[in-house]
Structures are given as C-alpha cells and as structure tokens.
C-alpha cells in the first residue's frame, strides 16, 4: 500500500504546483522529484532513529510498535522522534533520539525523564553539541581583581569554540530554552553552566559516537 501511495502523493504535489499560473508547468517536474527525495530522506532518517530505539529497548520493530501502541504515554514520545527525524539528518542526533525512545519503552517508569530529554535534544545540531562539550569542562580562569570563580559566558565560549559571536548567542538561547544549560549569577555579567539534563544528553551522544 505504501508503495502505491507514494507516487500518488508525488503526483498530487506536482499537480498542485502545475496549477500555478505561468510558472507552474515548468516547476511541476522539479517539484515532483524534489518532494520524492525529501520523502526518501525522511524515511532514511526515521529508520536510523527507530533502529536505535530497537537496540535500546532490546525489541524488534514489531515489538516496539506494539509496546508504544499499548502505552498512551509513549505515543507522544514516538511522534516527537518521528517528527524530529524529518528535521535533522545528523546521525548522532537521530540515534540519540531513538535511544531515548527505546529507553522509555524498556523502562516505562522513566517516561517523564525521557520526554524531557527528547524535548531538549530535538533541536540539537552539531554547534549545540560542540558548545555542550565545551561547557562540560571548567572554564579558563583568567586573573581577575578580587579573584572569584569565572563561569562560562558568551565571550569565553566564542573564544573556545571558534564560532562567531552570533552563532554562539543563537546556540546559548536554544540550549537555555531546552533546559540543557542554565543561567548563572556572575560578577562579570551573564554566565551559564551545563545542567544535569545537558550532561545526560551529552553522555548519550558521546556514547553513540564511540559505538
């Protein structure tokens, strides 16, 4: 059934594009091919995430589907993973999301923890992971009048990462909103530290990279 529906979906999309006055007939063939490639990429990414979920849960794909369908708390988690698979092609993030889902299936008592982890990791990209790696270590402690411990701030992260200040600012905002880092009170201005949830997410990604 899926094989029959996919070309039909592509044709429907192409037909909608073709109805655009003047440029539609020209764009339709390209739109059809592009949409098919997008769908194929989504399927590839979803498969990677689900394979990670299978490994983490110790179940087959069919057993995993049955377990999710029988527990209403797992359905939103599975939906989040499948949606996220269409938004990122980064293998380590896909496998981390699948691992979090599989862990929740294996240990239903930890569904709430897995949901927080998935929320935090859904929008992660390599820049976020690199900054989390940096923040998992103590920041350098330049000499300051009066001493005192210096926390991570945007300037130090920019210097350490080599990213532009704008990229660092965007990443910090995303990491804060996902709960993977938290803001700190610091004598020298806005400062941040990695949270326990951030360390958990980083540990999952690092473990998968090692494998």
C-alpha positions in Angstrom: 0.0 0.0 0.0 2.8 2.4 0.9 4.5 1.8 -2.4 1.2 2.7 -4.3 0.5 5.8 -2.2 4.0 7.4 -2.5 3.9 8.0 -6.3 0.3 9.2 -5.9 1.4 11.7 -3.3 4.2 12.9 -5.6 1.7 13.4 -8.4 -0.7 15.3 -6.2 2.1 17.7 -5.2 3.2 18.1 -8.7 -0.4 18.7 -9.8 -0.8 21.5 -7.2 2.4 23.2 -8.4 1.4 22.8 -12.0 -1.8 24.8 -11.4 0.2 27.9 -10.6 -0.2 30.3 -13.5 2.7 30.8 -15.9 5.4 29.1 -14.0 3.5 26.0 -12.7 4.0 23.7 -15.8 7.8 24.5 -15.7 8.2 23.8 -12.0 6.0 20.7 -11.6 8.6 18.1 -12.8 11.2 19.5 -10.5 8.7 19.7 -7.6 7.8 16.1 -8.0 11.4 14.9 -8.0 12.2 17.2 -5.1 9.3 16.0 -2.9 10.1 12.4 -3.6 13.7 13.0 -2.5 12.5 14.7 0.7 10.2 11.8 1.5 13.0 9.3 0.9 15.4 11.3 3.2 12.7 11.4 5.9 12.2 7.6 5.6 16.0 7.1 5.8 16.3 9.3 8.9 13.3 7.7 10.6 14.8 4.3 10.0 18.0 5.3 11.7 16.2 6.6 14.8 14.0 3.5 15.0 17.0 1.1 14.7 18.5 3.0 17.7 15.2 2.6 19.6 15.2 -1.2 18.8 18.7 -1.6 20.2 18.0 0.5 23.3 14.7 -1.4 24.1 16.0 -4.9 23.1 12.9 -5.3 20.9 12.2 -5.9 17.3 10.5 -3.2 15.2 7.1 -5.0 15.6 7.5 -5.5 19.4 8.5 -1.8 19.7 5.4 -0.7 17.8 3.2 -2.9 19.9 4.7 -1.6 23.2 4.2 2.0 22.0 0.6 1.5 20.9 -0.3 -0.2 24.2 1.0 2.7 26.4 -0.6 6.1 25.7 2.3 7.9 27.4 4.8 6.6 24.8 2.8 7.8 21.7 3.7 11.5 22.1 7.4 10.4 22.5 7.3 8.3 19.4 5.6 11.1 17.5 8.3 13.6 18.6 11.1 11.3 17.4 9.5 10.7 14.0 8.9 14.4 13.5 12.4 15.3 14.6 13.8 12.7 12.1 12.4 14.8 9.3 14.1 17.9 10.6 17.7 16.7 11.0 20.0 14.5 9.0 22.6 14.3 11.7 23.2 10.7 12.5 24.3 11.1 16.1 21.2 13.2 17.0 18.9 10.7 15.2 20.4 7.8 17.1 20.3 9.7 20.4 16.6 10.4 19.9 15.9 6.8 19.1 17.9 5.7 22.1 15.9 7.9 24.4 12.7 6.5 23.0 13.9 2.9 23.3 15.0 3.5 26.9 11.5 4.8 27.8 9.9 1.7 26.2 12.3 -0.5 28.2 11.7 1.3 31.4 8.2 2.9 31.4 8.8 4.4 34.9 11.2 6.8 33.2 8.8 8.1 30.6 8.8 11.6 32.1 12.6 11.8 32.2 12.8 10.5 28.6 10.3 13.2 27.5 12.4 16.0 29.0 15.5 14.5 27.3 13.7 14.3 23.9 12.4 17.9 24.2 16.0 19.0 24.9 17.6 17.0 22.1 15.1 17.5 19.3 16.6 20.8 18.1 20.2 20.0 18.7 22.7 20.5 15.9 26.4 20.0 15.8 27.1 23.5 17.0 25.0 22.9 20.1 26.7 19.6 20.9 30.1 21.3 20.5 29.2 24.0 22.9 27.8 21.4 25.4 31.2 19.6 25.1 33.0 22.9 25.9 30.7 23.6 28.9 31.1 20.2 30.3 34.6 21.3 31.4 35.5 24.1 33.8 36.1 27.4 32.1 39.6 29.0 32.0 40.2 31.3 35.0 41.9 34.5 33.9 43.3 36.7 36.6 40.6 39.0 37.9 40.8 41.7 40.5 39.4 40.3 43.7 39.6 36.7 42.4 36.4 34.5 42.4 35.4 31.7 40.1 34.6 32.7 36.5 31.7 30.8 34.8 31.2 30.2 31.1 30.0 33.3 29.3 29.4 34.1 25.6 32.9 35.6 25.2 34.7 32.6 26.6 32.6 30.2 24.6 33.2 32.2 21.4 36.9 32.1 22.1 37.0 28.4 22.9 34.7 27.2 20.1 35.9 29.4 17.2 32.3 30.1 16.3 31.1 33.7 15.6 29.5 35.6 18.5 26.2 35.5 16.7 26.3 31.7 16.3 27.2 31.3 20.0 24.4 33.6 21.1 21.8 31.6 19.0 23.1 28.3 20.4 23.0 29.6 24.0 19.4 30.7 23.5 18.4 27.3 22.2 20.3 25.4 25.0 18.7 27.6 27.6 15.1 27.1 26.3 15.6 23.3 26.1 17.0 23.1 29.7 20.4 21.7 28.7 22.2 24.7 30.2 21.1 27.2 32.9 21.9 30.8 33.6 24.1 31.7 36.5 24.7 34.8 38.6 28.2 36.1 37.8 30.0 39.2 38.9 31.1 39.8 35.3 27.7 39.5 33.6 25.5 36.8 32.0 27.0 33.4 32.6 26.0 29.8 32.1 26.6 26.2 33.2 25.6 22.9 31.8 22.6 21.3 33.5 22.2 17.7 34.6 19.9 17.2 31.7 22.5 18.6 29.4 25.1 16.2 30.8 22.7 13.3 30.2 22.1 14.4 26.6 25.8 14.8 26.0 26.5 11.4 27.5 24.0 9.7 25.2 25.5 11.4 22.1 29.1 10.7 23.2 28.3 7.0 23.9 26.7 6.6 20.5 29.7 8.3 18.8 32.0 5.9 20.4 30.0 2.9 19.2 
